Amino acid sequence: MAKSVYSLILNDEVIDKIDSMAYAMSTSRSNYINELLADHVSYTTPQQRIKDILDAAKAFLEPKGKYSFVEMSSNSFMDIRSALSYRYRPTIRYCLEILKEEKGPFLKLKAQVRTQNNSLMTAIEGFFMIWQAIEKKLITYSYDEVEMTSYENVCYTRIFFLKEKIGINEEKLGKAIASYVVALDKAISIFMDNMEDTDYAVSRIYSIYREYYEDAKLII
């Protein structure tokens, strides 16, 4: 959406109030006024659409009772945390970033565990190698030559594309994003609980991903 500079004459007291509200929402004066005016004329800005998508993802995840959410300074990000099924219950972090480019990837997800425990790092790497192999098997093509999956330093990165770019409902899109997080979180728990039986773990992980993939009608 194109933006231009406009000259407006406003009361200083009004701007003081605007600045206070913009600061409370971690945004700029211009962006806050833009959102305020857009809401007044019933226009959904790209920033508001992004917020609506992530709010829908959060609304889908919250009732499950196992995820916590960390407040982010930007509406384009969401930080989701979950406890791993491992000895001292370490935390896995799912960081979602909705990309603002009109073309190309739509979403970047990073799943990361911060740990210095060698056994846990080995286990995490083992899981994500399985998960990545399944993704590459079922998603047999790429978009715009973008590497859709990568793993480095106990961090798995997944790039998503929209199957359709027009007329997508924000609530359904948020649910689609959240469904991937749920599938990934469930799969890693299965793996951690069954590291002694790799064949069983791989079979269950494949079933979880297959079920997610068959229902993934909006994103890939």
KOLMARVEX-962111 format. One record per residue (C-alpha): residue in three letters; x, y, z. Coordinates in nm, 2 decimals. Layout:
// residues N
<r><res>ALA</res><xx>X</xx><yy>Y</yy><zz>Z</zz></r>
...
//
This chain:
// residues 220
<r><res>MET</res><xx>0.00</xx><yy>0.00</yy><zz>0.00</zz></r>
<r><res>ALA</res><xx>0.15</xx><yy>0.34</yy><zz>-0.11</zz></r>
<r><res>LYS</res><xx>0.21</xx><yy>0.61</yy><zz>0.15</zz></r>
<r><res>SER</res><xx>0.25</xx><yy>0.98</yy><zz>0.11</zz></r>
<r><res>VAL</res><xx>0.34</xx><yy>1.28</yy><zz>0.33</zz></r>
<r><res>TYR</res><xx>0.04</xx><yy>1.50</yy><zz>0.41</zz></r>
<r><res>SER</res><xx>0.04</xx><yy>1.84</yy><zz>0.60</zz></r>
<r><res>LEU</res><xx>-0.22</xx><yy>1.86</yy><zz>0.88</zz></r>
<r><res>ILE</res><xx>-0.29</xx><yy>2.13</yy><zz>1.13</zz></r>
<r><res>LEU</res><xx>-0.38</xx><yy>1.97</yy><zz>1.47</zz></r>
<r><res>ASN</res><xx>-0.41</xx><yy>2.09</yy><zz>1.82</zz></r>
<r><res>ASP</res><xx>-0.10</xx><yy>2.04</yy><zz>2.03</zz></r>
<r><res>GLU</res><xx>-0.31</xx><yy>1.88</yy><zz>2.31</zz></r>
<r><res>VAL</res><xx>-0.44</xx><yy>1.63</yy><zz>2.06</zz></r>
<r><res>ILE</res><xx>-0.09</xx><yy>1.54</yy><zz>1.94</zz></r>
<r><res>ASP</res><xx>0.02</xx><yy>1.49</yy><zz>2.31</zz></r>
<r><res>LYS</res><xx>-0.26</xx><yy>1.24</yy><zz>2.36</zz></r>
<r><res>ILE</res><xx>-0.18</xx><yy>1.07</yy><zz>2.03</zz></r>
<r><res>ASP</res><xx>0.19</xx><yy>1.04</yy><zz>2.12</zz></r>
<r><res>SER</res><xx>0.10</xx><yy>0.89</yy><zz>2.46</zz></r>
<r><res>MET</res><xx>-0.12</xx><yy>0.63</yy><zz>2.30</zz></r>
<r><res>ALA</res><xx>0.13</xx><yy>0.55</yy><zz>2.03</zz></r>
<r><res>TYR</res><xx>0.40</xx><yy>0.50</yy><zz>2.28</zz></r>
<r><res>ALA</res><xx>0.18</xx><yy>0.27</yy><zz>2.49</zz></r>
<r><res>MET</res><xx>0.13</xx><yy>0.06</yy><zz>2.17</zz></r>
<r><res>SER</res><xx>0.50</xx><yy>0.06</yy><zz>2.08</zz></r>
<r><res>THR</res><xx>0.43</xx><yy>0.23</yy><zz>1.75</zz></r>
<r><res>SER</res><xx>0.50</xx><yy>0.57</yy><zz>1.58</zz></r>
<r><res>ARG</res><xx>0.27</xx><yy>0.87</yy><zz>1.57</zz></r>
<r><res>SER</res><xx>0.22</xx><yy>0.84</yy><zz>1.20</zz></r>
<r><res>ASN</res><xx>0.13</xx><yy>0.47</yy><zz>1.22</zz></r>
<r><res>TYR</res><xx>-0.11</xx><yy>0.52</yy><zz>1.51</zz></r>
<r><res>ILE</res><xx>-0.29</xx><yy>0.81</yy><zz>1.33</zz></r>
<r><res>ASN</res><xx>-0.31</xx><yy>0.60</yy><zz>1.01</zz></r>
<r><res>GLU</res><xx>-0.46</xx><yy>0.30</yy><zz>1.20</zz></r>
<r><res>LEU</res><xx>-0.70</xx><yy>0.53</yy><zz>1.38</zz></r>
<r><res>LEU</res><xx>-0.83</xx><yy>0.69</yy><zz>1.06</zz></r>
<r><res>ALA</res><xx>-0.84</xx><yy>0.36</yy><zz>0.88</zz></r>
<r><res>ASP</res><xx>-1.07</xx><yy>0.22</yy><zz>1.15</zz></r>
<r><res>HIS</res><xx>-1.29</xx><yy>0.53</yy><zz>1.14</zz></r>
<r><res>VAL</res><xx>-1.35</xx><yy>0.49</yy><zz>0.76</zz></r>
<r><res>SER</res><xx>-1.38</xx><yy>0.10</yy><zz>0.79</zz></r>
<r><res>TYR</res><xx>-1.06</xx><yy>0.03</yy><zz>0.60</zz></r>
<r><res>THR</res><xx>-0.83</xx><yy>-0.26</yy><zz>0.70</zz></r>
<r><res>THR</res><xx>-0.47</xx><yy>-0.17</yy><zz>0.67</zz></r>
<r><res>PRO</res><xx>-0.20</xx><yy>-0.43</yy><zz>0.60</zz></r>
<r><res>GLN</res><xx>-0.07</xx><yy>-0.38</yy><zz>0.95</zz></r>
<r><res>GLN</res><xx>-0.42</xx><yy>-0.44</yy><zz>1.10</zz></r>
<r><res>ARG</res><xx>-0.46</xx><yy>-0.75</yy><zz>0.88</zz></r>
<r><res>ILE</res><xx>-0.14</xx><yy>-0.89</yy><zz>1.01</zz></r>
<r><res>LYS</res><xx>-0.25</xx><yy>-0.83</yy><zz>1.37</zz></r>
<r><res>ASP</res><xx>-0.58</xx><yy>-0.99</yy><zz>1.30</zz></r>
<r><res>ILE</res><xx>-0.41</xx><yy>-1.30</yy><zz>1.16</zz></r>
<r><res>LEU</res><xx>-0.18</xx><yy>-1.34</yy><zz>1.46</zz></r>
<r><res>ASP</res><xx>-0.47</xx><yy>-1.27</yy><zz>1.70</zz></r>
<r><res>ALA</res><xx>-0.66</xx><yy>-1.55</yy><zz>1.54</zz></r>
<r><res>ALA</res><xx>-0.36</xx><yy>-1.79</yy><zz>1.58</zz></r>
<r><res>LYS</res><xx>-0.34</xx><yy>-1.70</yy><zz>1.95</zz></r>
<r><res>ALA</res><xx>-0.72</xx><yy>-1.75</yy><zz>1.99</zz></r>
<r><res>PHE</res><xx>-0.68</xx><yy>-2.10</yy><zz>1.85</zz></r>
<r><res>LEU</res><xx>-0.38</xx><yy>-2.19</yy><zz>2.07</zz></r>
<r><res>GLU</res><xx>-0.48</xx><yy>-2.03</yy><zz>2.40</zz></r>
<r><res>PRO</res><xx>-0.76</xx><yy>-2.28</yy><zz>2.50</zz></r>
<r><res>LYS</res><xx>-0.52</xx><yy>-2.57</yy><zz>2.47</zz></r>
<r><res>GLY</res><xx>-0.37</xx><yy>-2.45</yy><zz>2.79</zz></r>
<r><res>LYS</res><xx>-0.01</xx><yy>-2.55</yy><zz>2.72</zz></r>
<r><res>TYR</res><xx>0.12</xx><yy>-2.24</yy><zz>2.54</zz></r>
<r><res>SER</res><xx>0.25</xx><yy>-1.91</yy><zz>2.68</zz></r>
<r><res>PHE</res><xx>0.28</xx><yy>-1.59</yy><zz>2.48</zz></r>
<r><res>VAL</res><xx>0.55</xx><yy>-1.33</yy><zz>2.51</zz></r>
<r><res>GLU</res><xx>0.46</xx><yy>-0.97</yy><zz>2.42</zz></r>
<r><res>MET</res><xx>0.64</xx><yy>-0.84</yy><zz>2.11</zz></r>
<r><res>SER</res><xx>0.71</xx><yy>-0.48</yy><zz>2.01</zz></r>
<r><res>SER</res><xx>0.59</xx><yy>-0.54</yy><zz>1.65</zz></r>
<r><res>ASN</res><xx>0.25</xx><yy>-0.66</yy><zz>1.53</zz></r>
<r><res>SER</res><xx>0.43</xx><yy>-0.87</yy><zz>1.27</zz></r>
<r><res>PHE</res><xx>0.57</xx><yy>-1.11</yy><zz>1.53</zz></r>
<r><res>MET</res><xx>0.43</xx><yy>-1.36</yy><zz>1.77</zz></r>
<r><res>ASP</res><xx>0.64</xx><yy>-1.55</yy><zz>2.03</zz></r>
<r><res>ILE</res><xx>0.49</xx><yy>-1.87</yy><zz>2.15</zz></r>
<r><res>ARG</res><xx>0.65</xx><yy>-2.09</yy><zz>2.42</zz></r>
<r><res>SER</res><xx>0.59</xx><yy>-2.45</yy><zz>2.52</zz></r>
<r><res>ALA</res><xx>0.76</xx><yy>-2.69</yy><zz>2.77</zz></r>
<r><res>LEU</res><xx>0.94</xx><yy>-2.99</yy><zz>2.62</zz></r>
<r><res>SER</res><xx>0.88</xx><yy>-3.35</yy><zz>2.74</zz></r>
<r><res>TYR</res><xx>1.24</xx><yy>-3.38</yy><zz>2.87</zz></r>
<r><res>ARG</res><xx>1.41</xx><yy>-3.41</yy><zz>3.21</zz></r>
<r><res>TYR</res><xx>1.40</xx><yy>-3.06</yy><zz>3.33</zz></r>
<r><res>ARG</res><xx>1.12</xx><yy>-2.93</yy><zz>3.11</zz></r>
<r><res>PRO</res><xx>1.32</xx><yy>-2.70</yy><zz>2.89</zz></r>
<r><res>THR</res><xx>1.13</xx><yy>-2.44</yy><zz>2.68</zz></r>
<r><res>ILE</res><xx>1.09</xx><yy>-2.45</yy><zz>2.30</zz></r>
<r><res>ARG</res><xx>1.01</xx><yy>-2.12</yy><zz>2.14</zz></r>
<r><res>TYR</res><xx>0.81</xx><yy>-2.08</yy><zz>1.82</zz></r>
<r><res>CYS</res><xx>0.86</xx><yy>-1.73</yy><zz>1.67</zz></r>
<r><res>LEU</res><xx>0.62</xx><yy>-1.63</yy><zz>1.40</zz></r>
<r><res>GLU</res><xx>0.70</xx><yy>-1.35</yy><zz>1.16</zz></r>
<r><res>ILE</res><xx>0.45</xx><yy>-1.24</yy><zz>0.89</zz></r>
<r><res>LEU</res><xx>0.65</xx><yy>-1.11</yy><zz>0.60</zz></r>
<r><res>LYS</res><xx>0.52</xx><yy>-0.79</yy><zz>0.44</zz></r>
<r><res>GLU</res><xx>0.64</xx><yy>-0.84</yy><zz>0.09</zz></r>
<r><res>GLU</res><xx>0.35</xx><yy>-0.85</yy><zz>-0.16</zz></r>
<r><res>LYS</res><xx>0.53</xx><yy>-1.13</yy><zz>-0.35</zz></r>
<r><res>GLY</res><xx>0.72</xx><yy>-1.43</yy><zz>-0.23</zz></r>
<r><res>PRO</res><xx>0.71</xx><yy>-1.59</yy><zz>0.12</zz></r>
<r><res>PHE</res><xx>0.42</xx><yy>-1.51</yy><zz>0.35</zz></r>
<r><res>LEU</res><xx>0.54</xx><yy>-1.64</yy><zz>0.69</zz></r>
<r><res>LYS</res><xx>0.87</xx><yy>-1.74</yy><zz>0.86</zz></r>
<r><res>LEU</res><xx>0.86</xx><yy>-1.97</yy><zz>1.16</zz></r>
<r><res>LYS</res><xx>1.16</xx><yy>-2.04</yy><zz>1.38</zz></r>
<r><res>ALA</res><xx>1.14</xx><yy>-2.32</yy><zz>1.64</zz></r>
<r><res>GLN</res><xx>1.43</xx><yy>-2.29</yy><zz>1.88</zz></r>
<r><res>VAL</res><xx>1.56</xx><yy>-2.44</yy><zz>2.21</zz></r>
<r><res>ARG</res><xx>1.82</xx><yy>-2.25</yy><zz>2.40</zz></r>
<r><res>THR</res><xx>2.03</xx><yy>-2.50</yy><zz>2.58</zz></r>
<r><res>GLN</res><xx>2.40</xx><yy>-2.60</yy><zz>2.64</zz></r>
<r><res>ASN</res><xx>2.30</xx><yy>-2.96</yy><zz>2.72</zz></r>
<r><res>ASN</res><xx>2.47</xx><yy>-3.18</yy><zz>2.46</zz></r>
<r><res>SER</res><xx>2.22</xx><yy>-3.47</yy><zz>2.50</zz></r>
<r><res>LEU</res><xx>1.93</xx><yy>-3.23</yy><zz>2.45</zz></r>
<r><res>MET</res><xx>2.09</xx><yy>-3.06</yy><zz>2.15</zz></r>
<r><res>THR</res><xx>2.15</xx><yy>-3.41</yy><zz>1.99</zz></r>
<r><res>ALA</res><xx>1.79</xx><yy>-3.51</yy><zz>2.05</zz></r>
<r><res>ILE</res><xx>1.66</xx><yy>-3.18</yy><zz>1.91</zz></r>
<r><res>GLU</res><xx>1.87</xx><yy>-3.22</yy><zz>1.60</zz></r>
<r><res>GLY</res><xx>1.76</xx><yy>-3.58</yy><zz>1.56</zz></r>
<r><res>PHE</res><xx>1.40</xx><yy>-3.48</yy><zz>1.57</zz></r>
<r><res>PHE</res><xx>1.43</xx><yy>-3.19</yy><zz>1.33</zz></r>
<r><res>MET</res><xx>1.62</xx><yy>-3.40</yy><zz>1.08</zz></r>
<r><res>ILE</res><xx>1.32</xx><yy>-3.64</yy><zz>1.08</zz></r>
<r><res>TRP</res><xx>1.07</xx><yy>-3.35</yy><zz>1.06</zz></r>
<r><res>GLN</res><xx>1.26</xx><yy>-3.19</yy><zz>0.78</zz></r>
<r><res>ALA</res><xx>1.29</xx><yy>-3.51</yy><zz>0.58</zz></r>
<r><res>ILE</res><xx>0.91</xx><yy>-3.56</yy><zz>0.61</zz></r>
<r><res>GLU</res><xx>0.84</xx><yy>-3.20</yy><zz>0.50</zz></r>
<r><res>LYS</res><xx>1.07</xx><yy>-3.24</yy><zz>0.20</zz></r>
<r><res>LYS</res><xx>0.91</xx><yy>-3.57</yy><zz>0.10</zz></r>
<r><res>LEU</res><xx>0.55</xx><yy>-3.43</yy><zz>0.11</zz></r>
<r><res>ILE</res><xx>0.63</xx><yy>-3.08</yy><zz>-0.02</zz></r>
<r><res>THR</res><xx>0.81</xx><yy>-3.20</yy><zz>-0.34</zz></r>
<r><res>TYR</res><xx>0.83</xx><yy>-2.86</yy><zz>-0.50</zz></r>
<r><res>SER</res><xx>0.97</xx><yy>-2.52</yy><zz>-0.40</zz></r>
<r><res>TYR</res><xx>0.86</xx><yy>-2.16</yy><zz>-0.46</zz></r>
<r><res>ASP</res><xx>1.08</xx><yy>-1.90</yy><zz>-0.62</zz></r>
<r><res>GLU</res><xx>1.38</xx><yy>-2.11</yy><zz>-0.55</zz></r>
<r><res>VAL</res><xx>1.34</xx><yy>-2.04</yy><zz>-0.18</zz></r>
<r><res>GLU</res><xx>1.48</xx><yy>-2.29</yy><zz>0.07</zz></r>
<r><res>MET</res><xx>1.17</xx><yy>-2.37</yy><zz>0.27</zz></r>
<r><res>THR</res><xx>1.34</xx><yy>-2.55</yy><zz>0.56</zz></r>
<r><res>SER</res><xx>1.67</xx><yy>-2.52</yy><zz>0.73</zz></r>
<r><res>TYR</res><xx>1.83</xx><yy>-2.62</yy><zz>1.06</zz></r>
<r><res>GLU</res><xx>2.12</xx><yy>-2.45</yy><zz>1.24</zz></r>
<r><res>ASN</res><xx>2.22</xx><yy>-2.40</yy><zz>1.60</zz></r>
<r><res>VAL</res><xx>1.93</xx><yy>-2.58</yy><zz>1.76</zz></r>
<r><res>CYS</res><xx>1.69</xx><yy>-2.37</yy><zz>1.55</zz></r>
<r><res>TYR</res><xx>1.46</xx><yy>-2.49</yy><zz>1.27</zz></r>
<r><res>THR</res><xx>1.34</xx><yy>-2.24</yy><zz>1.02</zz></r>
<r><res>ARG</res><xx>1.03</xx><yy>-2.29</yy><zz>0.80</zz></r>
<r><res>ILE</res><xx>0.92</xx><yy>-2.06</yy><zz>0.52</zz></r>
<r><res>PHE</res><xx>0.55</xx><yy>-2.06</yy><zz>0.42</zz></r>
<r><res>PHE</res><xx>0.37</xx><yy>-1.95</yy><zz>0.11</zz></r>
<r><res>LEU</res><xx>0.00</xx><yy>-1.87</yy><zz>0.06</zz></r>
<r><res>LYS</res><xx>-0.17</xx><yy>-2.11</yy><zz>-0.18</zz></r>
<r><res>GLU</res><xx>-0.40</xx><yy>-1.82</yy><zz>-0.28</zz></r>
<r><res>LYS</res><xx>-0.33</xx><yy>-1.45</yy><zz>-0.23</zz></r>
<r><res>ILE</res><xx>-0.68</xx><yy>-1.31</yy><zz>-0.28</zz></r>
<r><res>GLY</res><xx>-0.99</xx><yy>-1.33</yy><zz>-0.05</zz></r>
<r><res>ILE</res><xx>-0.83</xx><yy>-1.52</yy><zz>0.24</zz></r>
<r><res>ASN</res><xx>-1.01</xx><yy>-1.49</yy><zz>0.57</zz></r>
<r><res>GLU</res><xx>-0.78</xx><yy>-1.37</yy><zz>0.85</zz></r>
<r><res>GLU</res><xx>-0.94</xx><yy>-1.60</yy><zz>1.11</zz></r>
<r><res>LYS</res><xx>-0.89</xx><yy>-1.91</yy><zz>0.89</zz></r>
<r><res>LEU</res><xx>-0.54</xx><yy>-1.81</yy><zz>0.80</zz></r>
<r><res>GLY</res><xx>-0.45</xx><yy>-1.76</yy><zz>1.17</zz></r>
<r><res>LYS</res><xx>-0.59</xx><yy>-2.11</yy><zz>1.25</zz></r>
<r><res>ALA</res><xx>-0.39</xx><yy>-2.26</yy><zz>0.96</zz></r>
<r><res>ILE</res><xx>-0.07</xx><yy>-2.11</yy><zz>1.11</zz></r>
<r><res>ALA</res><xx>-0.15</xx><yy>-2.23</yy><zz>1.46</zz></r>
<r><res>SER</res><xx>-0.23</xx><yy>-2.58</yy><zz>1.33</zz></r>
<r><res>TYR</res><xx>0.13</xx><yy>-2.61</yy><zz>1.21</zz></r>
<r><res>VAL</res><xx>0.26</xx><yy>-2.51</yy><zz>1.55</zz></r>
<r><res>VAL</res><xx>0.03</xx><yy>-2.76</yy><zz>1.72</zz></r>
<r><res>ALA</res><xx>0.14</xx><yy>-3.04</yy><zz>1.49</zz></r>
<r><res>LEU</res><xx>0.51</xx><yy>-2.96</yy><zz>1.53</zz></r>
<r><res>ASP</res><xx>0.48</xx><yy>-2.93</yy><zz>1.91</zz></r>
<r><res>LYS</res><xx>0.29</xx><yy>-3.26</yy><zz>1.93</zz></r>
<r><res>ALA</res><xx>0.54</xx><yy>-3.44</yy><zz>1.71</zz></r>
<r><res>ILE</res><xx>0.84</xx><yy>-3.32</yy><zz>1.92</zz></r>
<r><res>SER</res><xx>0.67</xx><yy>-3.44</yy><zz>2.24</zz></r>
<r><res>ILE</res><xx>0.61</xx><yy>-3.78</yy><zz>2.08</zz></r>
<r><res>PHE</res><xx>0.98</xx><yy>-3.80</yy><zz>1.98</zz></r>
<r><res>MET</res><xx>1.11</xx><yy>-3.70</yy><zz>2.32</zz></r>
<r><res>ASP</res><xx>0.88</xx><yy>-3.96</yy><zz>2.49</zz></r>
<r><res>ASN</res><xx>0.99</xx><yy>-4.24</yy><zz>2.25</zz></r>
<r><res>MET</res><xx>1.36</xx><yy>-4.19</yy><zz>2.18</zz></r>
<r><res>GLU</res><xx>1.42</xx><yy>-4.55</yy><zz>2.27</zz></r>
<r><res>ASP</res><xx>1.19</xx><yy>-4.66</yy><zz>1.99</zz></r>
<r><res>THR</res><xx>1.29</xx><yy>-4.46</yy><zz>1.69</zz></r>
<r><res>ASP</res><xx>1.08</xx><yy>-4.66</yy><zz>1.44</zz></r>
<r><res>TYR</res><xx>0.76</xx><yy>-4.60</yy><zz>1.64</zz></r>
<r><res>ALA</res><xx>0.85</xx><yy>-4.23</yy><zz>1.69</zz></r>
<r><res>VAL</res><xx>0.91</xx><yy>-4.18</yy><zz>1.32</zz></r>
<r><res>SER</res><xx>0.58</xx><yy>-4.35</yy><zz>1.23</zz></r>
<r><res>ARG</res><xx>0.38</xx><yy>-4.13</yy><zz>1.47</zz></r>
<r><res>ILE</res><xx>0.56</xx><yy>-3.81</yy><zz>1.36</zz></r>
<r><res>TYR</res><xx>0.48</xx><yy>-3.90</yy><zz>0.99</zz></r>
<r><res>SER</res><xx>0.11</xx><yy>-3.96</yy><zz>1.08</zz></r>
<r><res>ILE</res><xx>0.09</xx><yy>-3.62</yy><zz>1.26</zz></r>
<r><res>TYR</res><xx>0.25</xx><yy>-3.43</yy><zz>0.98</zz></r>
<r><res>ARG</res><xx>0.04</xx><yy>-3.62</yy><zz>0.72</zz></r>
<r><res>GLU</res><xx>-0.28</xx><yy>-3.52</yy><zz>0.90</zz></r>
<r><res>TYR</res><xx>-0.17</xx><yy>-3.16</yy><zz>0.92</zz></r>
<r><res>TYR</res><xx>-0.06</xx><yy>-3.15</yy><zz>0.56</zz></r>
<r><res>GLU</res><xx>-0.39</xx><yy>-3.29</yy><zz>0.43</zz></r>
<r><res>ASP</res><xx>-0.58</xx><yy>-3.02</yy><zz>0.61</zz></r>
<r><res>ALA</res><xx>-0.35</xx><yy>-2.74</yy><zz>0.51</zz></r>
<r><res>LYS</res><xx>-0.56</xx><yy>-2.57</yy><zz>0.25</zz></r>
<r><res>LEU</res><xx>-0.44</xx><yy>-2.21</yy><zz>0.28</zz></r>
<r><res>ILE</res><xx>-0.06</xx><yy>-2.23</yy><zz>0.34</zz></r>
<r><res>ILE</res><xx>0.23</xx><yy>-2.45</yy><zz>0.22</zz></r>
//
